[in-house]
Amino acid sequence: MSSIGILNSLLTRAHSIIAKFLTKEQLELLLSAKDLDQLKTAFLQTSYGAIIAPYDFENQLSEVARALKRSYANMILSFYRQSSMDIKNKIVQFTERYHIENIRIIIHGKFVERTKKEILDRIVELPRYSLNYYSTLIDKEIIEIINMQKGDFKEVLLEGYNEFKETGNFVALESVIDQHLYSSLLKISPQYKVYVNMKNIVALCRAIVLGIPPYRYLLPNKFISKALNEKSVRRVLEVYKYGPYKDVFSRFLQESGEIPIDQLEFAIEKYQTRMWIKLFRNRTLGSFDNLIGFFELKLAETMDLIRIIVGINAGLDKGSIKETLVFYNF
């Protein structure tokens, strides 16, 4: 079968998986659960029953969340194994963001002295990075882990590590990892451009709120340089009051008082999810962006399931939980 034929076959499978997402009735049942026992009973009536069935919600809630994340990672692995070589290479490029995140988890885990099991429990397996590979990394010193990485990622990690060693501030490493993660998205698809620009805007806003130099937290480009001299979050958002940025930020500008950074970030995630929904529904034969859209929507849906579990466990009411959802809040 040709690469286009294989891609279209994968997209057909993707649509069949989307069809198994929660119905409105199932979502209502989950959100109406009064406790974790009721929540598990409700989950068992959905397509996620097999994933969560082995776990005791009262005592293994973190394991439930990890099982859902690993189910997502395993799904990507299964798509990878069914792909032609060129599609495999694109999936590897897409999953590089998760490798970057895995390295972050390992380095930070070692910094705060988590156990090997605690770190490994948060790692997901990827097409070219097995759990054994990550297990080996955890046994090494941070500088050894960095030196085992490749290309630009290794270079930015070394830069952040050198600053970390001088200052003792782990944020130096965190920030270069964030920068590299968002720059990696731009290599996958032009569909990420607006999203990355918005994340850059929020990074600048956060630096202003914290009163710290923004250079370390930004992807330097002409877009973000337009607002580098602004002194308030509101003024930064005013600079970008056009196009899709206006669609996301205008409601914050209409409100008086302090603009909350966490709500800005949530609005950006919802914007990006809406964009992928639209792209995925307008299916274009032979377009890898459609497959990326599916992966993004499946991730958003998976994280919403975890938010529901966390919300029920915290005793939040239905409305409060729904406000935290990204995919299931349309």
Secondary structure, DSSP 8 states (H G I E B T S, - for coil): --HHHHHHHHHHHHHHHHTTS--HHHHHHHHT-SSHHHHHHHHTTSTTHHHHTTS-TTT-HHHHHHHHHHHHHHHHHHHHHTS-HHHHHHHHHHHHHHHHHHHHHHHHHHHTT--HHHHHTT---BTTB-HHHHHHHHTS-HHHHHHTS-HHHHHHHHHHHHHHHHH--THHHHHHHHHHHHHHHHHH-GGGHHHHHHHHHHHHHHHHHHT--GGGGS--SHHHHTTTT--SHHHHHHHT-SHHHHHHHHHHHHS-S---HHHHHHHHHHHHHHHHHHHHHS--TT-HHHHHHHHHHHHHHHHHHHHHHHHHHTT--HHHHHTT-SSTT-
